[in-house]
Amino acid sequence: MKADKKTTEIEKKVKKITKKMKVYAVIIGIIGAITLTGFCFYSVSRWYDENKVIFQTPVIIKFQAPVVIQRREVARPKETRKEEPLARKEIKEKTEFEIVQAQKHGNILWNIYQLETQRGKTDSCRIKGQGFGGFGVMNEGEVICYPTFEKAVERAEFWLSKLEPEKNLVSALCQWNLGTKGLVNCQYYQDFISL
């Protein structure tokens, strides 16, 4: 019996489609296996994030389980972490430069600090362990030592403001150094402008 030509063509098409379906089935199977493996790995990893396995000897004077499973202490992300009280927060200390520059006459004070004590290196108050001077603030010929650097800067700003350096910087600086009011020039001012 002779097969019809159309029948053989249909059989050939069916064979081609069957081959393609097998290839697609293999690809889908591989993708499914990879996806399932990834999901399993993710699930196991999540379980280990929350739990830890502790191996211990089963006998220590008393019998105990050889494996113990405990919940892990998981650090919360920063967004959900509660704010700590101010006392516990790490407070970044300001530098001397930042403290001085926070004052109205910060630039002038910073240069006075350099002229008077080389920015604290020759501060007699610090050297003797009596606090902070640094700006040459005196009372009856004695340098005044303050308990904190901030207080020393605050007092130096107070006394400099009284000399009104914004009106006449030369007069203010000469009076700061020599105590004499109304000078039109002095070596201290010359040293100041050379910084």
ZIGI-V908812 format. One record per pair of residues at least 12 apart in sequence whose ideal C-beta (glycine too) atoms are under 8 Angstrom apart, sorted by the first residue. I is the first residue (numbers start at 1). J is the second residue. If there is no record, write none. Layout:
{{I;J} {I;J}}
This chain:
{{49;72} {49;74} {50;71} {50;72} {50;74} {51;69} {51;70} {51;71} {51;72} {52;69} {52;70} {52;72} {53;67} {53;68} {53;69} {54;67} {54;68} {54;69} {54;70} {55;67} {56;68} {96;113} {96;119} {96;120} {96;149} {97;110} {99;149} {99;150} {99;153} {100;113} {100;153} {103;153} {103;154} {103;157} {104;157} {104;161} {105;157} {105;160} {105;161} {105;165} {108;160} {108;165} {108;169} {108;173} {109;135} {109;153} {109;156} {109;157} {109;160} {111;192} {111;195} {112;135} {112;136} {112;156} {112;160} {112;173} {112;176} {112;192} {113;134} {113;135} {113;156} {114;195} {115;188} {115;191} {115;192} {115;195} {116;134} {116;135} {116;136} {117;133} {117;134} {117;135} {117;136} {119;134} {120;132} {120;134} {124;143} {125;143} {125;145} {125;146} {128;145} {130;145} {131;145} {131;146} {131;147} {131;148} {131;152} {132;145} {132;146} {132;147} {132;148} {132;149} {132;151} {132;152} {133;145} {133;146} {133;152} {134;149} {134;152} {134;156} {135;152} {135;153} {135;155} {135;156} {136;176} {136;177} {137;152} {137;155} {137;156} {137;159} {159;176} {160;172} {160;176} {163;175} {163;176} {169;189} {170;183} {170;184} {170;185} {170;186} {170;189} {171;183} {171;184} {173;186} {173;188} {173;189} {173;192} {174;186} {174;188} {174;189} {176;188}}
